[in-house]
């Protein structure tokens, strides 16, 4: 019999769990907000989702890894790209999200809002041009 720690379901979901900054726990230790995953009718693992603020921190660390440097050292265009990516992932719906991102990018909150507004203006222009 395959032990839960060696179970193929656990191996399959591990990259997703890691990318989200979540953690796995035995199903017997699952809390009400955990997501219990089953395989062929048997509970295999519970996924403990991070708090939204922890998720944002995890995403920022992952972006630094992807860029190979602190986000504050990126050029303006790369910082705008980071803000676009974070906006698409809902980062600014998290309390203090703009402040957290501004700090990581080494810019002011005003600059982050400008990056966000610039993207909204570009989308609105594109919609008008497509119409």
ZIMOWO-V270687 format. One record per backbone hydrogen bond with DSSP energy under -1.0 kcal/mol. CO is the residue of the C=O (numbers start at 1). NH is the residue of the N-H. Records with the same first field share a line. If there is no record, write none. Layout:
BEGIN
CO: NH  NH
END
This chain:
BEGIN
3: 6
4: 7
7: 11
8: 12
9: 13
10: 14
13: 17
14: 18
15: 19
16: 20
17: 22
23: 48
25: 46
26: 29
27: 30
31: 34
35: 47
37: 44  45
39: 42
42: 39
45: 37
46: 25
47: 35
48: 23
51: 55
52: 56
53: 57
54: 58
55: 59
56: 60
57: 61
58: 62
59: 63
60: 64
61: 65
62: 66
63: 67
64: 68  69
70: 73
71: 74
75: 79
76: 80
77: 81
78: 82
79: 83
80: 84
81: 85
82: 86
83: 87
84: 88
85: 89
86: 91
87: 90
90: 93
94: 97
96: 100
97: 101
98: 102
99: 103
100: 104
101: 105
102: 106  107
108: 112
109: 113
110: 114
111: 115
112: 116
113: 117
114: 118
115: 119
116: 120
117: 121
118: 122
119: 123
120: 124
121: 125
122: 126
123: 127
124: 128
125: 129
126: 130
127: 131
END
